[in-house]
Amino acid sequence: MTILVQTSAKSTAKSTVLPAVMALAIGLGIIFVAGHVQASALHDAAHDVRHATGFPCH
């Protein structure tokens, strides 16, 4: 029974690390890509999203 609990705890730890690492990688990728986009393209994309979600922007 003790072995089963330890194995379960190890697999739970592994199952929480992978999503966290992937989220970090995706987040850094977004920041990297957004850093190389021209400012007008970012503004236009944000403007379109605001209108699509119904958020008033002007």
mmCIF file of the N, C-alpha and C atoms, coordinates in Angstrom:
data_MODEL
# 
_entry.id   MODEL 
# 
loop_
_atom_site.group_PDB 
_atom_site.id 
_atom_site.type_symbol 
_atom_site.label_atom_id 
_atom_site.label_alt_id 
_atom_site.label_comp_id 
_atom_site.label_asym_id 
_atom_site.label_entity_id 
_atom_site.label_seq_id 
_atom_site.pdbx_PDB_ins_code 
_atom_site.Cartn_x 
_atom_site.Cartn_y 
_atom_site.Cartn_z 
_atom_site.occupancy 
_atom_site.B_iso_or_equiv 
_atom_site.pdbx_formal_charge 
_atom_site.auth_seq_id 
_atom_site.auth_comp_id 
_atom_site.auth_asym_id 
_atom_site.auth_atom_id 
_atom_site.pdbx_PDB_model_num 
ATOM 1   N N  . MET A 1 1  ? 0.820   -1.187 0.000   1.00 0.00 ? 1  MET A N  1 
ATOM 2   C CA . MET A 1 1  ? 0.000   0.000  0.000   1.00 0.00 ? 1  MET A CA 1 
ATOM 3   C C  . MET A 1 1  ? 0.871   1.261  0.000   1.00 0.00 ? 1  MET A C  1 
ATOM 4   N N  . THR A 1 2  ? 1.950   1.246  0.716   1.00 0.00 ? 2  THR A N  1 
ATOM 5   C CA . THR A 1 2  ? 2.840   2.401  0.752   1.00 0.00 ? 2  THR A CA 1 
ATOM 6   C C  . THR A 1 2  ? 3.452   2.663  -0.620  1.00 0.00 ? 2  THR A C  1 
ATOM 7   N N  . ILE A 1 3  ? 3.820   1.625  -1.325  1.00 0.00 ? 3  ILE A N  1 
ATOM 8   C CA . ILE A 1 3  ? 4.409   1.774  -2.654  1.00 0.00 ? 3  ILE A CA 1 
ATOM 9   C C  . ILE A 1 3  ? 3.402   2.398  -3.609  1.00 0.00 ? 3  ILE A C  1 
ATOM 10  N N  . LEU A 1 4  ? 2.157   1.990  -3.506  1.00 0.00 ? 4  LEU A N  1 
ATOM 11  C CA . LEU A 1 4  ? 1.109   2.537  -4.370  1.00 0.00 ? 4  LEU A CA 1 
ATOM 12  C C  . LEU A 1 4  ? 0.921   4.028  -4.128  1.00 0.00 ? 4  LEU A C  1 
ATOM 13  N N  . VAL A 1 5  ? 0.948   4.457  -2.884  1.00 0.00 ? 5  VAL A N  1 
ATOM 14  C CA . VAL A 1 5  ? 0.785   5.869  -2.553  1.00 0.00 ? 5  VAL A CA 1 
ATOM 15  C C  . VAL A 1 5  ? 1.956   6.682  -3.079  1.00 0.00 ? 5  VAL A C  1 
ATOM 16  N N  . GLN A 1 6  ? 3.177   6.175  -2.933  1.00 0.00 ? 6  GLN A N  1 
ATOM 17  C CA . GLN A 1 6  ? 4.342   6.902  -3.410  1.00 0.00 ? 6  GLN A CA 1 
ATOM 18  C C  . GLN A 1 6  ? 4.337   7.012  -4.932  1.00 0.00 ? 6  GLN A C  1 
ATOM 19  N N  . THR A 1 7  ? 3.959   5.956  -5.601  1.00 0.00 ? 7  THR A N  1 
ATOM 20  C CA . THR A 1 7  ? 3.888   5.986  -7.057  1.00 0.00 ? 7  THR A CA 1 
ATOM 21  C C  . THR A 1 7  ? 2.833   6.970  -7.518  1.00 0.00 ? 7  THR A C  1 
ATOM 22  N N  . SER A 1 8  ? 1.713   6.994  -6.853  1.00 0.00 ? 8  SER A N  1 
ATOM 23  C CA . SER A 1 8  ? 0.646   7.922  -7.201  1.00 0.00 ? 8  SER A CA 1 
ATOM 24  C C  . SER A 1 8  ? 1.091   9.365  -6.999  1.00 0.00 ? 8  SER A C  1 
ATOM 25  N N  . ALA A 1 9  ? 1.794   9.619  -5.940  1.00 0.00 ? 9  ALA A N  1 
ATOM 26  C CA . ALA A 1 9  ? 2.269   10.972 -5.669  1.00 0.00 ? 9  ALA A CA 1 
ATOM 27  C C  . ALA A 1 9  ? 3.284   11.413 -6.725  1.00 0.00 ? 9  ALA A C  1 
ATOM 28  N N  . LYS A 1 10 ? 4.142   10.505 -7.165  1.00 0.00 ? 10 LYS A N  1 
ATOM 29  C CA . LYS A 1 10 ? 5.125   10.850 -8.195  1.00 0.00 ? 10 LYS A CA 1 
ATOM 30  C C  . LYS A 1 10 ? 4.453   11.140 -9.525  1.00 0.00 ? 10 LYS A C  1 
ATOM 31  N N  . SER A 1 11 ? 3.449   10.341 -9.888  1.00 0.00 ? 11 SER A N  1 
ATOM 32  C CA . SER A 1 11 ? 2.770   10.579 -11.160 1.00 0.00 ? 11 SER A CA 1 
ATOM 33  C C  . SER A 1 11 ? 1.956   11.865 -11.106 1.00 0.00 ? 11 SER A C  1 
ATOM 34  N N  . THR A 1 12 ? 1.421   12.210 -9.956  1.00 0.00 ? 12 THR A N  1 
ATOM 35  C CA . THR A 1 12 ? 0.687   13.472 -9.815  1.00 0.00 ? 12 THR A CA 1 
ATOM 36  C C  . THR A 1 12 ? 1.634   14.652 -9.969  1.00 0.00 ? 12 THR A C  1 
ATOM 37  N N  . ALA A 1 13 ? 2.818   14.557 -9.403  1.00 0.00 ? 13 ALA A N  1 
ATOM 38  C CA . ALA A 1 13 ? 3.801   15.629 -9.525  1.00 0.00 ? 13 ALA A CA 1 
ATOM 39  C C  . ALA A 1 13 ? 4.223   15.799 -10.984 1.00 0.00 ? 13 ALA A C  1 
ATOM 40  N N  . LYS A 1 14 ? 4.414   14.687 -11.698 1.00 0.00 ? 14 LYS A N  1 
ATOM 41  C CA . LYS A 1 14 ? 4.789   14.768 -13.108 1.00 0.00 ? 14 LYS A CA 1 
ATOM 42  C C  . LYS A 1 14 ? 3.657   15.349 -13.940 1.00 0.00 ? 14 LYS A C  1 
ATOM 43  N N  . SER A 1 15 ? 2.410   15.036 -13.594 1.00 0.00 ? 15 SER A N  1 
ATOM 44  C CA . SER A 1 15 ? 1.286   15.515 -14.390 1.00 0.00 ? 15 SER A CA 1 
ATOM 45  C C  . SER A 1 15 ? 1.018   17.000 -14.166 1.00 0.00 ? 15 SER A C  1 
ATOM 46  N N  . THR A 1 16 ? 1.534   17.583 -13.122 1.00 0.00 ? 16 THR A N  1 
ATOM 47  C CA . THR A 1 16 ? 1.353   19.019 -12.912 1.00 0.00 ? 16 THR A CA 1 
ATOM 48  C C  . THR A 1 16 ? 2.528   19.830 -13.454 1.00 0.00 ? 16 THR A C  1 
ATOM 49  N N  . VAL A 1 17 ? 3.674   19.212 -13.612 1.00 0.00 ? 17 VAL A N  1 
ATOM 50  C CA . VAL A 1 17 ? 4.850   19.932 -14.099 1.00 0.00 ? 17 VAL A CA 1 
ATOM 51  C C  . VAL A 1 17 ? 4.753   20.163 -15.607 1.00 0.00 ? 17 VAL A C  1 
ATOM 52  N N  . LEU A 1 18 ? 4.344   19.168 -16.355 1.00 0.00 ? 18 LEU A N  1 
ATOM 53  C CA . LEU A 1 18 ? 4.295   19.306 -17.811 1.00 0.00 ? 18 LEU A CA 1 
ATOM 54  C C  . LEU A 1 18 ? 3.360   20.432 -18.265 1.00 0.00 ? 18 LEU A C  1 
ATOM 55  N N  . PRO A 1 19 ? 2.133   20.537 -17.758 1.00 0.00 ? 19 PRO A N  1 
ATOM 56  C CA . PRO A 1 19 ? 1.293   21.668 -18.177 1.00 0.00 ? 19 PRO A CA 1 
ATOM 57  C C  . PRO A 1 19 ? 1.887   23.023 -17.792 1.00 0.00 ? 19 PRO A C  1 
ATOM 58  N N  . ALA A 1 20 ? 2.538   23.099 -16.653 1.00 0.00 ? 20 ALA A N  1 
ATOM 59  C CA . ALA A 1 20 ? 3.151   24.361 -16.236 1.00 0.00 ? 20 ALA A CA 1 
ATOM 60  C C  . ALA A 1 20 ? 4.302   24.739 -17.170 1.00 0.00 ? 20 ALA A C  1 
ATOM 61  N N  . VAL A 1 21 ? 5.102   23.769 -17.555 1.00 0.00 ? 21 VAL A N  1 
ATOM 62  C CA . VAL A 1 21 ? 6.206   24.033 -18.474 1.00 0.00 ? 21 VAL A CA 1 
ATOM 63  C C  . VAL A 1 21 ? 5.669   24.439 -19.845 1.00 0.00 ? 21 VAL A C  1 
ATOM 64  N N  . MET A 1 22 ? 4.641   23.766 -20.308 1.00 0.00 ? 22 MET A N  1 
ATOM 65  C CA . MET A 1 22 ? 4.057   24.110 -21.605 1.00 0.00 ? 22 MET A CA 1 
ATOM 66  C C  . MET A 1 22 ? 3.435   25.510 -21.582 1.00 0.00 ? 22 MET A C  1 
ATOM 67  N N  . ALA A 1 23 ? 2.752   25.858 -20.507 1.00 0.00 ? 23 ALA A N  1 
ATOM 68  C CA . ALA A 1 23 ? 2.162   27.193 -20.393 1.00 0.00 ? 23 ALA A CA 1 
ATOM 69  C C  . ALA A 1 23 ? 3.257   28.262 -20.395 1.00 0.00 ? 23 ALA A C  1 
ATOM 70  N N  . LEU A 1 24 ? 4.345   27.990 -19.715 1.00 0.00 ? 24 LEU A N  1 
ATOM 71  C CA . LEU A 1 24 ? 5.473   28.923 -19.702 1.00 0.00 ? 24 LEU A CA 1 
ATOM 72  C C  . LEU A 1 24 ? 6.068   29.073 -21.102 1.00 0.00 ? 24 LEU A C  1 
ATOM 73  N N  . ALA A 1 25 ? 6.234   27.970 -21.803 1.00 0.00 ? 25 ALA A N  1 
ATOM 74  C CA . ALA A 1 25 ? 6.796   28.016 -23.156 1.00 0.00 ? 25 ALA A CA 1 
ATOM 75  C C  . ALA A 1 25 ? 5.881   28.786 -24.106 1.00 0.00 ? 25 ALA A C  1 
ATOM 76  N N  . ILE A 1 26 ? 4.584   28.548 -24.021 1.00 0.00 ? 26 ILE A N  1 
ATOM 77  C CA . ILE A 1 26 ? 3.642   29.267 -24.885 1.00 0.00 ? 26 ILE A CA 1 
ATOM 78  C C  . ILE A 1 26 ? 3.641   30.756 -24.549 1.00 0.00 ? 26 ILE A C  1 
ATOM 79  N N  . GLY A 1 27 ? 3.641   31.085 -23.267 1.00 0.00 ? 27 GLY A N  1 
ATOM 80  C CA . GLY A 1 27 ? 3.660   32.483 -22.851 1.00 0.00 ? 27 GLY A CA 1 
ATOM 81  C C  . GLY A 1 27 ? 4.901   33.209 -23.321 1.00 0.00 ? 27 GLY A C  1 
ATOM 82  N N  . LEU A 1 28 ? 6.051   32.576 -23.173 1.00 0.00 ? 28 LEU A N  1 
ATOM 83  C CA . LEU A 1 28 ? 7.282   33.193 -23.650 1.00 0.00 ? 28 LEU A CA 1 
ATOM 84  C C  . LEU A 1 28 ? 7.287   33.322 -25.170 1.00 0.00 ? 28 LEU A C  1 
ATOM 85  N N  . GLY A 1 29 ? 6.710   32.352 -25.847 1.00 0.00 ? 29 GLY A N  1 
ATOM 86  C CA . GLY A 1 29 ? 6.599   32.430 -27.303 1.00 0.00 ? 29 GLY A CA 1 
ATOM 87  C C  . GLY A 1 29 ? 5.742   33.601 -27.743 1.00 0.00 ? 29 GLY A C  1 
ATOM 88  N N  . ILE A 1 30 ? 4.630   33.814 -27.046 1.00 0.00 ? 30 ILE A N  1 
ATOM 89  C CA . ILE A 1 30 ? 3.750   34.938 -27.373 1.00 0.00 ? 30 ILE A CA 1 
ATOM 90  C C  . ILE A 1 30 ? 4.476   36.262 -27.147 1.00 0.00 ? 30 ILE A C  1 
ATOM 91  N N  . ILE A 1 31 ? 5.170   36.362 -26.036 1.00 0.00 ? 31 ILE A N  1 
ATOM 92  C CA . ILE A 1 31 ? 5.906   37.596 -25.750 1.00 0.00 ? 31 ILE A CA 1 
ATOM 93  C C  . ILE A 1 31 ? 7.002   37.819 -26.794 1.00 0.00 ? 31 ILE A C  1 
ATOM 94  N N  . PHE A 1 32 ? 7.699   36.760 -27.179 1.00 0.00 ? 32 PHE A N  1 
ATOM 95  C CA . PHE A 1 32 ? 8.760   36.872 -28.180 1.00 0.00 ? 32 PHE A CA 1 
ATOM 96  C C  . PHE A 1 32 ? 8.202   37.327 -29.521 1.00 0.00 ? 32 PHE A C  1 
ATOM 97  N N  . VAL A 1 33 ? 7.104   36.711 -29.952 1.00 0.00 ? 33 VAL A N  1 
ATOM 98  C CA . VAL A 1 33 ? 6.503   37.076 -31.238 1.00 0.00 ? 33 VAL A CA 1 
ATOM 99  C C  . VAL A 1 33 ? 5.955   38.500 -31.184 1.00 0.00 ? 33 VAL A C  1 
ATOM 100 N N  . ALA A 1 34 ? 5.275   38.845 -30.095 1.00 0.00 ? 34 ALA A N  1 
ATOM 101 C CA . ALA A 1 34 ? 4.710   40.189 -29.980 1.00 0.00 ? 34 ALA A CA 1 
ATOM 102 C C  . ALA A 1 34 ? 5.804   41.252 -29.934 1.00 0.00 ? 34 ALA A C  1 
ATOM 103 N N  . GLY A 1 35 ? 6.963   40.898 -29.449 1.00 0.00 ? 35 GLY A N  1 
ATOM 104 C CA . GLY A 1 35 ? 8.066   41.847 -29.397 1.00 0.00 ? 35 GLY A CA 1 
ATOM 105 C C  . GLY A 1 35 ? 8.634   42.188 -30.761 1.00 0.00 ? 35 GLY A C  1 
ATOM 106 N N  . HIS A 1 36 ? 8.396   41.331 -31.740 1.00 0.00 ? 36 HIS A N  1 
ATOM 107 C CA . HIS A 1 36 ? 8.935   41.569 -33.074 1.00 0.00 ? 36 HIS A CA 1 
ATOM 108 C C  . HIS A 1 36 ? 7.894   42.059 -34.067 1.00 0.00 ? 36 HIS A C  1 
ATOM 109 N N  . VAL A 1 37 ? 6.668   42.237 -33.607 1.00 0.00 ? 37 VAL A N  1 
ATOM 110 C CA . VAL A 1 37 ? 5.606   42.718 -34.489 1.00 0.00 ? 37 VAL A CA 1 
ATOM 111 C C  . VAL A 1 37 ? 5.617   44.243 -34.466 1.00 0.00 ? 37 VAL A C  1 
ATOM 112 N N  . GLN A 1 38 ? 5.301   44.849 -35.577 1.00 0.00 ? 38 GLN A N  1 
ATOM 113 C CA . GLN A 1 38 ? 5.241   46.309 -35.625 1.00 0.00 ? 38 GLN A CA 1 
ATOM 114 C C  . GLN A 1 38 ? 4.090   46.804 -34.755 1.00 0.00 ? 38 GLN A C  1 
ATOM 115 N N  . ALA A 1 39 ? 4.257   47.975 -34.178 1.00 0.00 ? 39 ALA A N  1 
ATOM 116 C CA . ALA A 1 39 ? 3.281   48.521 -33.234 1.00 0.00 ? 39 ALA A CA 1 
ATOM 117 C C  . ALA A 1 39 ? 1.898   48.679 -33.866 1.00 0.00 ? 39 ALA A C  1 
ATOM 118 N N  . SER A 1 40 ? 1.838   49.065 -35.110 1.00 0.00 ? 40 SER A N  1 
ATOM 119 C CA . SER A 1 40 ? 0.533   49.269 -35.744 1.00 0.00 ? 40 SER A CA 1 
ATOM 120 C C  . SER A 1 40 ? -0.227  47.949 -35.877 1.00 0.00 ? 40 SER A C  1 
ATOM 121 N N  . ALA A 1 41 ? 0.482   46.861 -36.125 1.00 0.00 ? 41 ALA A N  1 
ATOM 122 C CA . ALA A 1 41 ? -0.177  45.557 -36.237 1.00 0.00 ? 41 ALA A CA 1 
ATOM 123 C C  . ALA A 1 41 ? -0.745  45.131 -34.891 1.00 0.00 ? 41 ALA A C  1 
ATOM 124 N N  . LEU A 1 42 ? -0.006  45.372 -33.813 1.00 0.00 ? 42 LEU A N  1 
ATOM 125 C CA . LEU A 1 42 ? -0.512  45.036 -32.476 1.00 0.00 ? 42 LEU A CA 1 
ATOM 126 C C  . LEU A 1 42 ? -1.732  45.885 -32.132 1.00 0.00 ? 42 LEU A C  1 
ATOM 127 N N  . HIS A 1 43 ? -1.667  47.165 -32.459 1.00 0.00 ? 43 HIS A N  1 
ATOM 128 C CA . HIS A 1 43 ? -2.788  48.048 -32.172 1.00 0.00 ? 43 HIS A CA 1 
ATOM 129 C C  . HIS A 1 43 ? -4.037  47.600 -32.928 1.00 0.00 ? 43 HIS A C  1 
ATOM 130 N N  . ASP A 1 44 ? -3.861  47.286 -34.199 1.00 0.00 ? 44 ASP A N  1 
ATOM 131 C CA . ASP A 1 44 ? -5.007  46.856 -35.004 1.00 0.00 ? 44 ASP A CA 1 
ATOM 132 C C  . ASP A 1 44 ? -5.601  45.552 -34.482 1.00 0.00 ? 44 ASP A C  1 
ATOM 133 N N  . ALA A 1 45 ? -4.746  44.627 -34.070 1.00 0.00 ? 45 ALA A N  1 
ATOM 134 C CA . ALA A 1 45 ? -5.238  43.352 -33.535 1.00 0.00 ? 45 ALA A CA 1 
ATOM 135 C C  . ALA A 1 45 ? -6.000  43.579 -32.232 1.00 0.00 ? 45 ALA A C  1 
ATOM 136 N N  . ALA A 1 46 ? -5.457  44.400 -31.349 1.00 0.00 ? 46 ALA A N  1 
ATOM 137 C CA . ALA A 1 46 ? -6.133  44.679 -30.085 1.00 0.00 ? 46 ALA A CA 1 
ATOM 138 C C  . ALA A 1 46 ? -7.442  45.423 -30.334 1.00 0.00 ? 46 ALA A C  1 
ATOM 139 N N  . HIS A 1 47 ? -7.436  46.329 -31.285 1.00 0.00 ? 47 HIS A N  1 
ATOM 140 C CA . HIS A 1 47 ? -8.636  47.088 -31.619 1.00 0.00 ? 47 HIS A CA 1 
ATOM 141 C C  . HIS A 1 47 ? -9.736  46.164 -32.126 1.00 0.00 ? 47 HIS A C  1 
ATOM 142 N N  . ASP A 1 48 ? -9.378  45.224 -32.992 1.00 0.00 ? 48 ASP A N  1 
ATOM 143 C CA . ASP A 1 48 ? -10.356 44.276 -33.523 1.00 0.00 ? 48 ASP A CA 1 
ATOM 144 C C  . ASP A 1 48 ? -10.911 43.373 -32.430 1.00 0.00 ? 48 ASP A C  1 
ATOM 145 N N  . VAL A 1 49 ? -10.065 42.954 -31.513 1.00 0.00 ? 49 VAL A N  1 
ATOM 146 C CA . VAL A 1 49 ? -10.527 42.094 -30.410 1.00 0.00 ? 49 VAL A CA 1 
ATOM 147 C C  . VAL A 1 49 ? -11.480 42.868 -29.518 1.00 0.00 ? 49 VAL A C  1 
ATOM 148 N N  . ARG A 1 50 ? -11.176 44.116 -29.250 1.00 0.00 ? 50 ARG A N  1 
ATOM 149 C CA . ARG A 1 50 ? -12.079 44.935 -28.422 1.00 0.00 ? 50 ARG A CA 1 
ATOM 150 C C  . ARG A 1 50 ? -13.458 45.029 -29.063 1.00 0.00 ? 50 ARG A C  1 
ATOM 151 N N  . HIS A 1 51 ? -13.498 45.273 -30.346 1.00 0.00 ? 51 HIS A N  1 
ATOM 152 C CA . HIS A 1 51 ? -14.786 45.364 -31.025 1.00 0.00 ? 51 HIS A CA 1 
ATOM 153 C C  . HIS A 1 51 ? -15.515 44.010 -31.067 1.00 0.00 ? 51 HIS A C  1 
ATOM 154 N N  . ALA A 1 52 ? -14.767 42.942 -31.264 1.00 0.00 ? 52 ALA A N  1 
ATOM 155 C CA . ALA A 1 52 ? -15.373 41.611 -31.345 1.00 0.00 ? 52 ALA A CA 1 
ATOM 156 C C  . ALA A 1 52 ? -15.985 41.189 -30.005 1.00 0.00 ? 52 ALA A C  1 
ATOM 157 N N  . THR A 1 53 ? -15.397 41.629 -28.892 1.00 0.00 ? 53 THR A N  1 
ATOM 158 C CA . THR A 1 53 ? -15.923 41.251 -27.572 1.00 0.00 ? 53 THR A CA 1 
ATOM 159 C C  . THR A 1 53 ? -16.931 42.256 -27.046 1.00 0.00 ? 53 THR A C  1 
ATOM 160 N N  . GLY A 1 54 ? -17.172 43.330 -27.784 1.00 0.00 ? 54 GLY A N  1 
ATOM 161 C CA . GLY A 1 54 ? -18.156 44.317 -27.359 1.00 0.00 ? 54 GLY A CA 1 
ATOM 162 C C  . GLY A 1 54 ? -17.620 45.338 -26.379 1.00 0.00 ? 54 GLY A C  1 
ATOM 163 N N  . PHE A 1 55 ? -16.326 45.385 -26.199 1.00 0.00 ? 55 PHE A N  1 
ATOM 164 C CA . PHE A 1 55 ? -15.711 46.339 -25.276 1.00 0.00 ? 55 PHE A CA 1 
ATOM 165 C C  . PHE A 1 55 ? -15.499 47.663 -26.005 1.00 0.00 ? 55 PHE A C  1 
ATOM 166 N N  . PRO A 1 56 ? -16.038 48.757 -25.475 1.00 0.00 ? 56 PRO A N  1 
ATOM 167 C CA . PRO A 1 56 ? -15.861 50.041 -26.174 1.00 0.00 ? 56 PRO A CA 1 
ATOM 168 C C  . PRO A 1 56 ? -14.414 50.516 -26.064 1.00 0.00 ? 56 PRO A C  1 
ATOM 169 N N  . CYS A 1 57 ? -13.851 50.922 -27.160 1.00 0.00 ? 57 CYS A N  1 
ATOM 170 C CA . CYS A 1 57 ? -12.455 51.377 -27.129 1.00 0.00 ? 57 CYS A CA 1 
ATOM 171 C C  . CYS A 1 57 ? -12.334 52.843 -27.566 1.00 0.00 ? 57 CYS A C  1 
ATOM 172 N N  . HIS A 1 58 ? -13.398 53.425 -28.076 1.00 0.00 ? 58 HIS A N  1 
ATOM 173 C CA . HIS A 1 58 ? -13.359 54.854 -28.408 1.00 0.00 ? 58 HIS A CA 1 
ATOM 174 C C  . HIS A 1 58 ? -14.760 55.398 -28.477 1.00 0.00 ? 58 HIS A C  1 
# 
